[in-house]
């Protein structure tokens, strides 16, 4: 069983947009046990699309097509698919109703051009679009499934999750797949591999595959297995996860189970704070407000987050975060002594249970021999307890800011998880 | 003249990484007048790569290949290209020196595996890699140019800019291309089209093409022309840009000339502030520190940026930004009256020339009939002058935060540009 993706649109070829759809589709198909064999990006051109369709049909069982729908593209994909299958376009009443409803919600009436959007090839099964006006289409012929969807990411994603995956699972007998991912931080890939080598060797016996997914200072360990009895798959994998937990407990900050929506670091922290009825504030120097803005980006942040002081200059640190000039002179602005003072003070004045304080040398300038570019100090305050860290990241400014932000968030998360 | 891109690697097909390389390459090729005909992503597999190479060779003149190099991939691309061209692998002394130098900089010696990286097909011209150990290769046969590069973005980008583009321009007689882009904000695509219709109609006579590139509340207008006399191209386009400036002056916040590195909004603002020897601070509610962190992300921020108060809760607004409870009751936290007070106070206490203050309803909750989700108020302070805005963006939280941030930055930028 193989799948292919065809993306249609000049905007991808000239680099006006980055194709993020294909990676997302690749992930989703991989999760149901269907491998993407090839991705082809072609232009909004009849001959080119026809050729891509026949090439993909020769290689794959499922062909997923995105883009080239909608009135500004003259619905080139729809017309070309119609031609490829020697079908004819007919008005679909359900689609017309959907389109009319969408227009009504914007207080607009359906024009002739939009009416044309409700025409679909007779041979196709409609995949309804509840988020836009261009419908999707599914055509099943000679044991091969063709699916055409709009290129707008949120329209395409809803179609894949709600309609296309069930359709694929119905048309093809795929084995059950089960994934469980363990999220670790604070340990490199090779060190991790060494620590769990023995455990990893035992996975093959249970037909479980392990993938190391390193990403930005954290390593996700994904266990995957396939089979015909879902309950047994689940039991086998979860047992292995329990064994793993014992081996690397201090590095785990969370889990991702198959079917659950993945959460990013700040989502996890906001949830963790909400569950514990805690509030938080930040005092930031080199991260410049990024930690605060990551927290605020999460729905529900207002119930846990009160605010932040971004003290980029030392004067602000002294005036608003109670950092004395003596402390600055003795230890320097980038020191855990200073971040501890910042964390304590922000919790007191903003009256929060938790505080995160950061000071570092983001670069490219400002490094010294003792404190080179990439040196970052972080203090975490939780009621009357404090934990401090001193890291050395990279030479790149943006990378240092991003790593400081993510690592500070995850260390607080790990602290909270470990208190359970 | 056509080019194609082949990306090699399972990590793209299973969606573990998003292919950003292709969009970047597409942009660069487009800028030198070379159109990408197709992008194909294939697996780390000999037969699959061979097939992709012969298909691409049948369709295109320039074939750009990324990925599948390096020891962990067993250099699959190199071996397969070697096979495709019936060549043989030979040790290249220049590459070996480059590899040895890179290892020396990490205080490591070259292992046998790394030595193998210095082997290249005899038929290939080496494209040196100054940022990593896998060399690039160029093969020119039957008027077709094949280029293979590593998939690591910064290694590939340096190779394309410094070596591959000159090589393409040498092997193929491409016309000169000249672009000049006018950056606008505060006016929609269709309104803009209406305003400049007459001017736009006149472009064809000078063989100038216009592209509307909308992105996140701003529209970039790119003028492009091609020909054999670079000086004439430049004169023609720059004259048209001058005409355009008269028509839409209040919406222009900058220009991008072909060959100059594009700057983002915060880079432009930091440069503008630096040039004018001004300092800045921010007082943020719904953006949660994002404006501050955008400024801090720029190299050189420390000479203009002092800090920020993120006052997410009203208590913090009252205690630290001098917003009276009377003002809050009378106008509400999301009002230009409140943001003006915030902007004035942050400039005074942080002693900066400029201040940006934001308050809004990011959503999904908190909207009312008068102030629905997406309502954002911004005040800009510049010495003793203040400008205030009230916008209504979208229903999506993250989009509202991002739009508020970008629009606030660009409005200050436009203000400064207009004072010149």
Interface residues (C-beta under 8 A of the other chain):
Chain A: X12 X13 X14 X15 X16 X17 X18 X19 X20 X22 X23 X24 X25 X26 X27 X28 X30 X35 X36 X37 X38 X39 X40 X41 X42 X43 X48 X52 X55 X213 X282 X284 X286 X287 X288 X289 X290 X291 X292 X293 X295 X296 X297 X299 X301 X302 X305 X306 X307 X308 X309 X310 X311 X312 X313 X315 X316 X320 X349 X350 X362 X364 X366 X397 X398 X401
Chain B: X12 X13 X14 X15 X16 X17 X18 X19 X20 X22 X23 X24 X25 X26 X27 X28 X30 X35 X36 X37 X38 X39 X40 X41 X42 X43 X48 X52 X55 X213 X282 X284 X286 X287 X288 X289 X290 X291 X292 X293 X295 X296 X297 X299 X301 X302 X305 X306 X307 X308 X309 X310 X311 X312 X313 X315 X316 X319 X320 X350 X362 X364 X366 X397 X398 X401
